[in-house]
Amino acid sequence: MTKLLLLLLSGAKLSKLLLSGGTMLLSVLLYAWVYGWRYAVGFVALMFVHEMGHFIAARQKGLDVGLPTFIPFVGAWVELKHMPHDAQTEAYIGLGGPLLGTVGATVCYLLARSWNLDWLLAVSYAGFFLNLFNLIPLSPFDGGRITAVLSPRIWFAGVPVLVGLFLYRPSPMLLLIALMA
């Protein structure tokens, strides 16, 4: 009976891994259809790095957190099983994604410049933009979680930033990245 229980529990963990990996693969396939496979793999990898920043930060604060789930052309997230008890923890977790994501985009940028790879340079720019966009001080973006430690009133500053982003010559790529945040 114990062996059956352990098998079921390991299957549950395997199913979570398959869900995360499956949604990641689906995202790569759909992005590749639009942008090519190299860009798709790089972009989804940077989204994964960003989400792992939240994952690591949540684990450091002792919170139970699930693996990233991806929805193509919408974004990705990690599910917190228990919400943070204070604004400081919320801000710490919110900052983890943009910090690690920016490190990942910087590595892509340096490799792209060293190896003269235009597609990797495009991936790095998209990664920088994705992390910067996520810092808009408006809920549910990471910036909204981070600024909540000061005051949720700061979210009102995020509205004109978001509106201005869409009104100032929005390109299709900009709109796509904005939807994925």
Order of alpha helices (4+ residues) and beta strands (2+ residues): alpha-alpha-beta-beta-alpha-alpha-alpha-alpha-alpha
